[in-house]
Amino acid sequence: MDGSVRAKVRVRAPELAGRRWLNTGGADVTLKGLRGKIVVLDFWTFCCVNCLHVLDELRPLEQEFADELVLLGVHSPKFEHEGEPAAVEAAVERYAVGHPVLDDPELTTWQAYAARAWPTLVVIDPEGYIVAQLSGEGHAHGLGVLVRELVAEYEAKGTLRRGDSPYVAPPAPQTALRFPGKLAAAPDGSYLLSDTAHHQVVHLEPDLTTERARYGGPGVLEEPQGLCVLPADVAARVGYDVLVADSVHHQIASIQLSDGQIRVVAGTGDQLRERSGSGLALRQDLSTPWDITWWIDRAVIAMAGVHQLWVLHLATDPADNTVAVLAGTSSEGIRDGAAHDAWFAQPSGLSTSADGSRVWVADSESSALRSITLQDSGFEVKTHIGQGLFDFGHIDGPAADALLQHPLGVAELPDGSVAIADTYNGAIRRYDPVVDEVSTLATDLAEPSDVLVESDGDTVRLLVVESAAHQVTRVAVPARAQRVAGIAHQTQRPVTPLAPGAVELRIAFEPPTGQKLDHRYGDPTRLMVMATPGALIRDGDGTSTGLTRTLQLDPAVGDGTLHISVRAAACDGDPDTGEVPEYAACHLYQQDWGISVVLESGGPTELHLDLRGV
């Protein structure tokens, strides 16, 4: 870059504007006030699992460059609930965000920086100019290289300023539970609850308050979510009782209740980057497992981080456990049919039906209720409620018209209907598959993240994990459910106008200093483009190599969503020759975009997206 990390055309970073600042002790933060510091803006929203990955990726950089770098979160919500002040405050605490956060409910700063996807990172130099814009995951290494270059350049100029962080830690809360996630029933009538923000699993007596035991803790488990109590014969064979989705460690752990022993039974501890895999479970990377259920003699895992369902086969010796993808291509959205071709969007809740014929799936980012069944032709995926990535609300009635808002939990009722923890609506919804209709069982709940059914004779109750209220609540099932005619919402992001006909898609990717695209074994890039509806793209959809593509868009369709997924592998080059050594370390950069477009005569004929634009 001509001896400088600055862009050839310098663009002044727009000032930051939003509703308020969090983690600053009430003070406002301005870019002008941060002159002399390197600033990284992290555009995120708390529903987005990829954003949670980036929060974890950035933590080491925050520590390494504590004196030179200021990381600022910009919370730009996707869902209506994510714009509520209390919900944003809770999310900042829930995910241990240790830097200032701008609450941007109207997407003011999002639009000023032309962000197109969650997560997006923007790097600003000490003089207040934009240096880079990065989308997706996997940028920690390259970002570290860039920050080191900026430190060296502006230290030499004498304009780098150290110290004076605007972060002010909030007071530590004190509650018995903290943002609990999932609940499972033990055979003796007790319950197991993932106490997520305390990084433990707690064993509760039937009163749901008295604690029998706690398992794990920071470093042993990190933000545990789903729990699966194994069938008695399986537990006797493998020597443990419970499986735990250890979401931040990207592993499945086991708990032996008799002595509290915790062992890893799947996952390496590294996050899956390839978005596929199979084989020995302890040698296979996983990505943010969120829930687990037992089905057809195996554990089914909601692999939220890659928008798939996986299966875990348990052997007597954990070293012989195996995993494989059960359903989902890793593309994000709603597509039904054969499991290997299906699309999910952050599946986060699972429940096996009483007759064992299916697994119900709460597919959170598409605000959908899905299911998977085994047919003569193979595993099949079906959507029962849900319309797409950007459509949500609280509407009851015929399932085809009903809307949910980011559900996280699901359970089957004794009559065969399905209770749904409709998290961002603060409700428990009911789906009746016989009449194909949706109703509401309970409202005014605090981010219900899971639901279990408790039946005592003719009395049926729901056990609801109210995550944001830090409690488990018993809720009576009403004799007659409500019909809520609420409001339909769509994600309020600016629609991108494009010209009908030929549109050139270009993905900007510049490897970090010291890395290069490695073509020794073929093109190290992959670009997938699809659309909803599919007819929007007349030509140019599908998956191939390269970072450019000519799309033919059908003016008769008029509008829709482009689903774009890209990845690029860059490897460390020889510092003297620039060539890639045979055993060089390689880094995978990837991002998924769901871009709402409208076709307009005279609209742009090019669509530019930054994977790593510098």
Buried (B, 14 or more C-beta within 10 A) or exposed (E): EEEEBBBEEEEEBBEBEBBBBBBBEEEEBEBEEBBBBBBBBBBBBBBBBBBBBBBBBBBEBBEEBBEBBBBBBBBBBBBBBBBBEEBBBBBBBBBEBBBBBBBBBBBBBBBBBEBBBBBBBBBBBBBBBBBBBBBBBBBBBBBBBBBBBBBEBBEEEEEBBEEEBBBEEEEEEEEEBBBBBBBBBBEEEBBBBBBBBBBBBBBBEEEBEEEEBEBBEEEBBBBBBBBBBBEEEBBEEBBBBBBBBBBBBBBBBBBBBEEEEBEBBBBBEEBBBEBEBEEBBBBBBBBBBBBBBBBEEBBBBBBBBBBBBBBBBBBEEBEEBBBBBBBBBBBBBBBBEBBEEBBBBBBBBBBBBEEEEBBBBBBBBBBBBBBBBBEEEEBBBBBBBBBBBBBBBBBBBEBEEBBBBBBBBBBBBEEEBBBBBBBBBBBBBBBBBEEEBBBBBBBEBBBBBBBBBBEEEEEBBBBBBBBBBBBBBEBEBEEEBBEBEBEEBBBEBEEBBBBBBBBBBEBBBBBBBBBBBBEEEEBBBBBBBBBBEEEBBBEBBEEEEEBEBEBBBBEEBEBBBBBBBBBBBBBBBEEEEEEBEEEBEEBBBBBBBBBBBEBBEEBEEEBEBBBBBB
